[in-house]
Amino acid sequence: MFRLLTYVLVALFLVTILRNIVGFVLRGFSDLMRERVGSTASTPPRPRQTVPLTGELKKDPVCGTYTAAATSLQQTIRGQTFYFCSAQCRDKYLASLPV
């Protein structure tokens, strides 16, 4: 019984080690292929859109979502600036205004 338990533990240990080695090799191969594909592309990579981590939050008047003032859609109506989370909320608000 003790011998069987020892074999099982050794097998689990070897499988874990083998799995880590294979993962390391495949991760390196993946990084290598990603560099090759990126270097042969004819178009330059697009810059990532950054979302500001700080700044003033404004409340959307339609859905109530708080959005960063720097990234929200702004619309000035009758001298007052409103901040919207999406074009759909902006359109809903503009449609609800009296003419």
N, CA, C and O atoms as CSV, one atom per row, in Angstrom:
chain,resi,resn,atom,element,x,y,z
A,1,MET,N,N,0.827,-1.193,0.000
A,1,MET,CA,C,0.000,0.000,0.000
A,1,MET,C,C,0.875,1.261,0.000
A,1,MET,O,O,0.620,2.221,-0.727
A,2,PHE,N,N,1.913,1.221,0.842
A,2,PHE,CA,C,2.819,2.365,0.923
A,2,PHE,C,C,3.554,2.572,-0.398
A,2,PHE,O,O,3.785,3.709,-0.811
A,3,ARG,N,N,3.917,1.489,-1.049
A,3,ARG,CA,C,4.621,1.562,-2.324
A,3,ARG,C,C,3.718,2.197,-3.384
A,3,ARG,O,O,4.192,3.010,-4.176
A,4,LEU,N,N,2.437,1.848,-3.417
A,4,LEU,CA,C,1.488,2.417,-4.376
A,4,LEU,C,C,1.321,3.916,-4.148
A,4,LEU,O,O,1.297,4.700,-5.096
A,5,LEU,N,N,1.207,4.302,-2.883
A,5,LEU,CA,C,1.084,5.721,-2.555
A,5,LEU,C,C,2.326,6.492,-2.981
A,5,LEU,O,O,2.221,7.614,-3.475
A,6,THR,N,N,3.476,5.909,-2.798
A,6,THR,CA,C,4.729,6.542,-3.221
A,6,THR,C,C,4.770,6.710,-4.734
A,6,THR,O,O,5.163,7.764,-5.235
A,7,TYR,N,N,4.364,5.667,-5.466
A,7,TYR,CA,C,4.330,5.766,-6.929
A,7,TYR,C,C,3.375,6.850,-7.409
A,7,TYR,O,O,3.680,7.586,-8.348
A,8,VAL,N,N,2.245,6.943,-6.774
A,8,VAL,CA,C,1.260,7.967,-7.164
A,8,VAL,C,C,1.815,9.358,-6.899
A,8,VAL,O,O,1.689,10.245,-7.744
A,9,LEU,N,N,2.422,9.559,-5.745
A,9,LEU,CA,C,2.989,10.878,-5.426
A,9,LEU,C,C,4.132,11.238,-6.367
A,9,LEU,O,O,4.224,12.379,-6.820
A,10,VAL,N,N,5.006,10.273,-6.667
A,10,VAL,CA,C,6.109,10.523,-7.600
A,10,VAL,C,C,5.553,10.831,-8.989
A,10,VAL,O,O,6.057,11.724,-9.671
A,11,ALA,N,N,4.525,10.105,-9.415
A,11,ALA,CA,C,3.927,10.347,-10.729
A,11,ALA,C,C,3.308,11.745,-10.789
A,11,ALA,O,O,3.473,12.453,-11.783
A,12,LEU,N,N,2.609,12.139,-9.747
A,12,LEU,CA,C,2.032,13.489,-9.717
A,12,LEU,C,C,3.118,14.566,-9.755
A,12,LEU,O,O,2.973,15.581,-10.435
A,13,PHE,N,N,4.186,14.337,-9.031
A,13,PHE,CA,C,5.293,15.284,-9.031
A,13,PHE,C,C,5.922,15.389,-10.422
A,13,PHE,O,O,6.203,16.491,-10.894
A,14,LEU,N,N,6.144,14.246,-11.078
A,14,LEU,CA,C,6.741,14.265,-12.411
A,14,LEU,C,C,5.811,14.897,-13.441
A,14,LEU,O,O,6.273,15.611,-14.331
A,15,VAL,N,N,4.520,14.651,-13.334
A,15,VAL,CA,C,3.558,15.267,-14.254
A,15,VAL,C,C,3.548,16.778,-14.064
A,15,VAL,O,O,3.485,17.525,-15.040
A,16,THR,N,N,3.610,17.229,-12.825
A,16,THR,CA,C,3.644,18.668,-12.556
A,16,THR,C,C,4.894,19.309,-13.149
A,16,THR,O,O,4.816,20.361,-13.783
A,17,ILE,N,N,6.031,18.683,-12.944
A,17,ILE,CA,C,7.288,19.203,-13.491
A,17,ILE,C,C,7.230,19.220,-15.015
A,17,ILE,O,O,7.588,20.219,-15.637
A,18,LEU,N,N,6.784,18.126,-15.617
A,18,LEU,CA,C,6.691,18.042,-17.071
A,18,LEU,C,C,5.726,19.092,-17.618
A,18,LEU,O,O,5.999,19.711,-18.646
A,19,ARG,N,N,4.618,19.290,-16.943
A,19,ARG,CA,C,3.638,20.293,-17.379
A,19,ARG,C,C,4.236,21.698,-17.348
A,19,ARG,O,O,4.016,22.485,-18.268
A,20,ASN,N,N,4.984,22.014,-16.302
A,20,ASN,CA,C,5.626,23.328,-16.224
A,20,ASN,C,C,6.668,23.520,-17.314
A,20,ASN,O,O,6.773,24.603,-17.891
A,21,ILE,N,N,7.434,22.484,-17.596
A,21,ILE,CA,C,8.456,22.581,-18.646
A,21,ILE,C,C,7.804,22.785,-20.008
A,21,ILE,O,O,8.233,23.641,-20.781
A,22,VAL,N,N,6.777,22.006,-20.303
A,22,VAL,CA,C,6.087,22.140,-21.591
A,22,VAL,C,C,5.432,23.519,-21.699
A,22,VAL,O,O,5.484,24.141,-22.760
A,23,GLY,N,N,4.820,24.003,-20.622
A,23,GLY,CA,C,4.216,25.336,-20.636
A,23,GLY,C,C,5.243,26.424,-20.885
A,23,GLY,O,O,4.990,27.367,-21.635
A,24,PHE,N,N,6.403,26.295,-20.256
A,24,PHE,CA,C,7.471,27.273,-20.451
A,24,PHE,C,C,7.944,27.292,-21.902
A,24,PHE,O,O,8.135,28.358,-22.487
A,25,VAL,N,N,8.130,26.116,-22.471
A,25,VAL,CA,C,8.589,26.016,-23.863
A,25,VAL,C,C,7.534,26.584,-24.806
A,25,VAL,O,O,7.864,27.350,-25.711
A,26,LEU,N,N,6.283,26.222,-24.608
A,26,LEU,CA,C,5.225,26.719,-25.490
A,26,LEU,C,C,5.030,28.229,-25.349
A,26,LEU,O,O,4.745,28.905,-26.337
A,27,ARG,N,N,5.177,28.760,-24.149
A,27,ARG,CA,C,5.064,30.200,-23.949
A,27,ARG,C,C,6.182,30.930,-24.697
A,27,ARG,O,O,5.945,31.964,-25.322
A,28,GLY,N,N,7.394,30.388,-24.631
A,28,GLY,CA,C,8.507,30.980,-25.368
A,28,GLY,C,C,8.290,30.909,-26.868
A,28,GLY,O,O,8.574,31.869,-27.585
A,29,PHE,N,N,7.788,29.778,-27.348
A,29,PHE,CA,C,7.496,29.626,-28.769
A,29,PHE,C,C,6.409,30.606,-29.203
A,29,PHE,O,O,6.496,31.198,-30.278
A,30,SER,N,N,5.394,30.775,-28.372
A,30,SER,CA,C,4.313,31.713,-28.683
A,30,SER,C,C,4.836,33.145,-28.771
A,30,SER,O,O,4.473,33.886,-29.685
A,31,ASP,N,N,5.687,33.531,-27.824
A,31,ASP,CA,C,6.274,34.871,-27.865
A,31,ASP,C,C,7.133,35.058,-29.112
A,31,ASP,O,O,7.109,36.119,-29.735
A,32,LEU,N,N,7.882,34.037,-29.469
A,32,LEU,CA,C,8.724,34.099,-30.660
A,32,LEU,C,C,7.875,34.282,-31.910
A,32,LEU,O,O,8.207,35.104,-32.764
A,33,MET,N,N,6.787,33.534,-32.031
A,33,MET,CA,C,5.913,33.640,-33.200
A,33,MET,C,C,5.199,34.987,-33.232
A,33,MET,O,O,5.003,35.552,-34.308
A,34,ARG,N,N,4.813,35.502,-32.092
A,34,ARG,CA,C,4.134,36.793,-32.030
A,34,ARG,C,C,5.067,37.907,-32.510
A,34,ARG,O,O,4.629,38.834,-33.191
A,35,GLU,N,N,6.360,37.817,-32.154
A,35,GLU,CA,C,7.332,38.811,-32.609
A,35,GLU,C,C,7.519,38.730,-34.112
A,35,GLU,O,O,7.631,39.762,-34.773
A,36,ARG,N,N,7.555,37.529,-34.665
A,36,ARG,CA,C,7.732,37.376,-36.100
A,36,ARG,C,C,6.530,37.907,-36.861
A,36,ARG,O,O,6.694,38.604,-37.862
A,37,VAL,N,N,5.334,37.594,-36.409
A,37,VAL,CA,C,4.123,38.059,-37.080
A,37,VAL,C,C,4.035,39.570,-36.983
A,37,VAL,O,O,3.653,40.229,-37.950
A,38,GLY,N,N,4.383,40.129,-35.833
A,38,GLY,CA,C,4.323,41.575,-35.656
A,38,GLY,C,C,5.337,42.308,-36.513
A,38,GLY,O,O,5.072,43.422,-36.965
A,39,SER,N,N,6.506,41.698,-36.749
A,39,SER,CA,C,7.548,42.383,-37.510
A,39,SER,C,C,7.286,42.332,-39.008
A,39,SER,O,O,7.773,43.196,-39.737
A,40,THR,N,N,6.531,41.349,-39.491
A,40,THR,CA,C,6.276,41.245,-40.922
A,40,THR,C,C,4.997,41.950,-41.339
A,40,THR,O,O,4.696,42.018,-42.531
A,41,ALA,N,N,4.259,42.460,-40.412
A,41,ALA,CA,C,3.012,43.143,-40.757
A,41,ALA,C,C,3.329,44.445,-41.461
A,41,ALA,O,O,4.269,45.147,-41.087
A,42,SER,N,N,2.537,44.773,-42.493
A,42,SER,CA,C,2.793,45.986,-43.264
A,42,SER,C,C,2.245,47.222,-42.573
A,42,SER,O,O,2.719,48.328,-42.835
A,43,THR,N,N,1.267,47.068,-41.704
A,43,THR,CA,C,0.703,48.217,-41.000
A,43,THR,C,C,1.293,48.290,-39.608
A,43,THR,O,O,1.519,47.263,-38.968
A,44,PRO,N,N,1.543,49.504,-39.137
A,44,PRO,CA,C,2.094,49.632,-37.785
A,44,PRO,C,C,1.021,49.284,-36.756
A,44,PRO,O,O,-0.169,49.454,-37.022
A,45,PRO,N,N,1.426,48.806,-35.600
A,45,PRO,CA,C,0.443,48.465,-34.579
A,45,PRO,C,C,-0.290,49.718,-34.098
A,45,PRO,O,O,0.291,50.797,-33.980
A,46,ARG,N,N,-1.579,49.541,-33.825
A,46,ARG,CA,C,-2.382,50.667,-33.356
A,46,ARG,C,C,-2.038,50.970,-31.909
A,46,ARG,O,O,-1.833,50.051,-31.116
A,47,PRO,N,N,-1.973,52.239,-31.559
A,47,PRO,CA,C,-1.726,52.555,-30.146
A,47,PRO,C,C,-2.959,52.194,-29.322
A,47,PRO,O,O,-4.095,52.328,-29.776
A,48,ARG,N,N,-2.710,51.742,-28.125
A,48,ARG,CA,C,-3.817,51.387,-27.242
A,48,ARG,C,C,-4.525,52.642,-26.784
A,48,ARG,O,O,-3.898,53.663,-26.501
A,49,GLN,N,N,-5.846,52.551,-26.716
A,49,GLN,CA,C,-6.604,53.663,-26.182
A,49,GLN,C,C,-6.485,53.617,-24.671
A,49,GLN,O,O,-6.763,52.599,-24.037
A,50,THR,N,N,-6.074,54.723,-24.117
A,50,THR,CA,C,-5.894,54.761,-22.679
A,50,THR,C,C,-7.078,55.445,-22.035
A,50,THR,O,O,-7.570,56.463,-22.522
A,51,VAL,N,N,-7.521,54.882,-20.950
A,51,VAL,CA,C,-8.606,55.465,-20.177
A,51,VAL,C,C,-7.968,56.137,-18.987
A,51,VAL,O,O,-7.183,55.515,-18.273
A,52,PRO,N,N,-8.292,57.406,-18.756
A,52,PRO,CA,C,-7.670,58.087,-17.626
A,52,PRO,C,C,-8.070,57.428,-16.309
A,52,PRO,O,O,-9.233,57.081,-16.103
A,53,LEU,N,N,-7.094,57.261,-15.424
A,53,LEU,CA,C,-7.364,56.640,-14.138
A,53,LEU,C,C,-7.852,57.647,-13.116
A,53,LEU,O,O,-8.403,57.274,-12.080
A,54,THR,N,N,-7.653,58.899,-13.403
A,54,THR,CA,C,-8.119,59.939,-12.487
A,54,THR,C,C,-8.899,60.964,-13.286
A,54,THR,O,O,-8.884,60.951,-14.517
A,55,GLY,N,N,-9.557,61.821,-12.603
A,55,GLY,CA,C,-10.299,62.876,-13.267
A,55,GLY,C,C,-11.701,62.982,-12.706
A,55,GLY,O,O,-12.126,62.192,-11.862
A,56,GLU,N,N,-12.389,63.965,-13.194
A,56,GLU,CA,C,-13.725,64.245,-12.704
A,56,GLU,C,C,-14.743,63.313,-13.350
A,56,GLU,O,O,-14.697,63.069,-14.556
A,57,LEU,N,N,-15.656,62.798,-12.544
A,57,LEU,CA,C,-16.724,61.945,-13.048
A,57,LEU,C,C,-17.991,62.764,-13.226
A,57,LEU,O,O,-18.330,63.595,-12.384
A,58,LYS,N,N,-18.678,62.526,-14.317
A,58,LYS,CA,C,-19.934,63.204,-14.614
A,58,LYS,C,C,-21.028,62.156,-14.743
A,58,LYS,O,O,-20.784,61.044,-15.212
A,59,LYS,N,N,-22.239,62.519,-14.323
A,59,LYS,CA,C,-23.363,61.598,-14.371
A,59,LYS,C,C,-24.139,61.795,-15.662
A,59,LYS,O,O,-24.504,62.915,-16.020
A,60,ASP,N,N,-24.385,60.696,-16.354
A,60,ASP,CA,C,-25.188,60.716,-17.573
A,60,ASP,C,C,-26.637,61.020,-17.186
A,60,ASP,O,O,-27.192,60.323,-16.337
A,61,PRO,N,N,-27.269,62.040,-17.783
A,61,PRO,CA,C,-28.638,62.393,-17.392
A,61,PRO,C,C,-29.686,61.380,-17.825
A,61,PRO,O,O,-30.811,61.425,-17.327
A,62,VAL,N,N,-29.360,60.470,-18.732
A,62,VAL,CA,C,-30.344,59.501,-19.220
A,62,VAL,C,C,-30.316,58.231,-18.383
A,62,VAL,O,O,-31.329,57.846,-17.799
A,63,CYS,N,N,-29.161,57.581,-18.322
A,63,CYS,CA,C,-29.086,56.278,-17.645
A,63,CYS,C,C,-28.489,56.358,-16.253
A,63,CYS,O,O,-28.596,55.399,-15.488
A,64,GLY,N,N,-27.858,57.481,-15.897
A,64,GLY,CA,C,-27.302,57.638,-14.564
A,64,GLY,C,C,-25.913,57.064,-14.376
A,64,GLY,O,O,-25.415,57.020,-13.251
A,65,THR,N,N,-25.280,56.628,-15.442
A,65,THR,CA,C,-23.935,56.075,-15.364
A,65,THR,C,C,-22.932,57.208,-15.160
A,65,THR,O,O,-23.043,58.266,-15.780
A,66,TYR,N,N,-21.956,56.976,-14.287
A,66,TYR,CA,C,-20.893,57.955,-14.095
A,66,TYR,C,C,-19.779,57.655,-15.089
A,66,TYR,O,O,-19.299,56.524,-15.173
A,67,THR,N,N,-19.374,58.668,-15.837
A,67,THR,CA,C,-18.302,58.517,-16.817
A,67,THR,C,C,-17.246,59.584,-16.575
A,67,THR,O,O,-17.526,60.637,-16.003
A,68,ALA,N,N,-16.030,59.296,-17.017
A,68,ALA,CA,C,-14.953,60.277,-16.893
A,68,ALA,C,C,-15.228,61.429,-17.841
A,68,ALA,O,O,-15.579,61.211,-19.001
A,69,ALA,N,N,-15.074,62.630,-17.368
A,69,ALA,CA,C,-15.357,63.808,-18.183
A,69,ALA,C,C,-14.464,63.856,-19.420
A,69,ALA,O,O,-14.874,64.364,-20.464
A,70,ALA,N,N,-13.252,63.332,-19.305
A,70,ALA,CA,C,-12.314,63.371,-20.432
A,70,ALA,C,C,-12.715,62.437,-21.566
A,70,ALA,O,O,-12.388,62.711,-22.721
A,71,THR,N,N,-13.410,61.347,-21.274
A,71,THR,CA,C,-13.731,60.369,-22.304
A,71,THR,C,C,-15.212,60.328,-22.664
A,71,THR,O,O,-15.598,59.570,-23.554
A,72,SER,N,N,-16.039,61.109,-22.011
A,72,SER,CA,C,-17.472,61.065,-22.280
A,72,SER,C,C,-17.823,61.940,-23.484
A,72,SER,O,O,-17.046,62.801,-23.898
A,73,LEU,N,N,-18.999,61.700,-24.027
A,73,LEU,CA,C,-19.511,62.533,-25.115
A,73,LEU,C,C,-20.101,63.790,-24.493
A,73,LEU,O,O,-20.954,63.708,-23.609
A,74,GLN,N,N,-19.653,64.938,-24.946
A,74,GLN,CA,C,-20.113,66.201,-24.374
A,74,GLN,C,C,-21.034,66.897,-25.361
A,74,GLN,O,O,-20.774,66.930,-26.563
A,75,GLN,N,N,-22.103,67.446,-24.838
A,75,GLN,CA,C,-23.055,68.181,-25.669
A,75,GLN,C,C,-23.468,69.414,-24.891
A,75,GLN,O,O,-23.913,69.306,-23.748
A,76,THR,N,N,-23.326,70.588,-25.496
A,76,THR,CA,C,-23.758,71.824,-24.862
A,76,THR,C,C,-25.148,72.160,-25.375
A,76,THR,O,O,-25.358,72.325,-26.577
A,77,ILE,N,N,-26.095,72.260,-24.451
A,77,ILE,CA,C,-27.486,72.538,-24.787
A,77,ILE,C,C,-27.932,73.728,-23.950
A,77,ILE,O,O,-27.925,73.684,-22.720
A,78,ARG,N,N,-28.322,74.798,-24.649
A,78,ARG,CA,C,-28.780,76.033,-24.003
A,78,ARG,C,C,-27.769,76.545,-22.978
A,78,ARG,O,O,-28.142,76.978,-21.887
A,79,GLY,N,N,-26.503,76.493,-23.335
A,79,GLY,CA,C,-25.451,77.032,-22.489
A,79,GLY,C,C,-24.988,76.101,-21.381
A,79,GLY,O,O,-24.080,76.459,-20.632
A,80,GLN,N,N,-25.576,74.923,-21.250
A,80,GLN,CA,C,-25.178,73.984,-20.211
A,80,GLN,C,C,-24.567,72.754,-20.871
A,80,GLN,O,O,-25.107,72.230,-21.846
A,81,THR,N,N,-23.435,72.296,-20.332
A,81,THR,CA,C,-22.753,71.134,-20.889
A,81,THR,C,C,-23.239,69.871,-20.192
A,81,THR,O,O,-23.251,69.785,-18.964
A,82,PHE,N,N,-23.641,68.890,-21.003
A,82,PHE,CA,C,-24.071,67.588,-20.502
A,82,PHE,C,C,-23.056,66.548,-20.946
A,82,PHE,O,O,-22.457,66.666,-22.015
A,83,TYR,N,N,-22.871,65.540,-20.124
A,83,TYR,CA,C,-21.904,64.476,-20.393
A,83,TYR,C,C,-22.670,63.162,-20.533
A,83,TYR,O,O,-23.461,62.803,-19.661
A,84,PHE,N,N,-22.434,62.450,-21.631
A,84,PHE,CA,C,-23.151,61.211,-21.923
A,84,PHE,C,C,-22.169,60.058,-22.031
A,84,PHE,O,O,-21.033,60.226,-22.475
A,85,CYS,N,N,-22.632,58.872,-21.612
A,85,CYS,CA,C,-21.771,57.687,-21.675
A,85,CYS,C,C,-21.729,57.094,-23.077
A,85,CYS,O,O,-20.764,56.417,-23.429
A,86,SER,N,N,-22.761,57.338,-23.884
A,86,SER,CA,C,-22.789,56.765,-25.227
A,86,SER,C,C,-23.606,57.663,-26.152
A,86,SER,O,O,-24.317,58.563,-25.704
A,87,ALA,N,N,-23.488,57.402,-27.437
A,87,ALA,CA,C,-24.250,58.161,-28.422
A,87,ALA,C,C,-25.744,57.874,-28.292
A,87,ALA,O,O,-26.570,58.745,-28.565
A,88,GLN,N,N,-26.092,56.660,-27.878
A,88,GLN,CA,C,-27.498,56.313,-27.722
A,88,GLN,C,C,-28.140,57.146,-26.611
A,88,GLN,O,O,-29.257,57.639,-26.774
A,89,CYS,N,N,-27.445,57.303,-25.492
A,89,CYS,CA,C,-27.984,58.123,-24.402
A,89,CYS,C,C,-28.102,59.583,-24.837
A,89,CYS,O,O,-29.078,60.256,-24.509
A,90,ARG,N,N,-27.107,60.067,-25.574
A,90,ARG,CA,C,-27.175,61.438,-26.057
A,90,ARG,C,C,-28.371,61.633,-26.979
A,90,ARG,O,O,-29.090,62.626,-26.871
A,91,ASP,N,N,-28.583,60.684,-27.883
A,91,ASP,CA,C,-29.708,60.793,-28.818
A,91,ASP,C,C,-31.039,60.710,-28.100
A,91,ASP,O,O,-31.970,61.430,-28.462
A,92,LYS,N,N,-31.161,59.855,-27.089
A,92,LYS,CA,C,-32.388,59.777,-26.308
A,92,LYS,C,C,-32.678,61.098,-25.621
A,92,LYS,O,O,-33.816,61.566,-25.601
A,93,TYR,N,N,-31.619,61.701,-25.047
A,93,TYR,CA,C,-31.806,62.971,-24.351
A,93,TYR,C,C,-32.214,64.073,-25.329
A,93,TYR,O,O,-33.114,64.859,-25.034
A,94,LEU,N,N,-31.575,64.134,-26.460
A,94,LEU,CA,C,-31.911,65.171,-27.453
A,94,LEU,C,C,-33.319,64.968,-27.986
A,94,LEU,O,O,-34.007,65.945,-28.282
A,95,ALA,N,N,-33.764,63.727,-28.115
A,95,ALA,CA,C,-35.111,63.454,-28.608
A,95,ALA,C,C,-36.177,63.837,-27.587
A,95,ALA,O,O,-37.308,64.150,-27.957
A,96,SER,N,N,-35.818,63.813,-26.298
A,96,SER,CA,C,-36.794,64.120,-25.270
A,96,SER,C,C,-36.945,65.622,-25.005
A,96,SER,O,O,-37.849,66.039,-24.281
A,97,LEU,N,N,-36.060,66.429,-25.592
A,97,LEU,CA,C,-36.128,67.876,-25.359
A,97,LEU,C,C,-37.320,68.466,-26.112
A,97,LEU,O,O,-37.619,68.052,-27.232
A,98,PRO,N,N,-38.007,69.446,-25.485
A,98,PRO,CA,C,-39.085,70.121,-26.219
A,98,PRO,C,C,-38.511,71.009,-27.312
A,98,PRO,O,O,-37.432,71.584,-27.169
A,99,VAL,N,N,-39.243,71.105,-28.387
A,99,VAL,CA,C,-38.766,71.877,-29.549
A,99,VAL,C,C,-38.981,73.331,-29.384
A,99,VAL,O,O,-38.634,74.110,-30.272
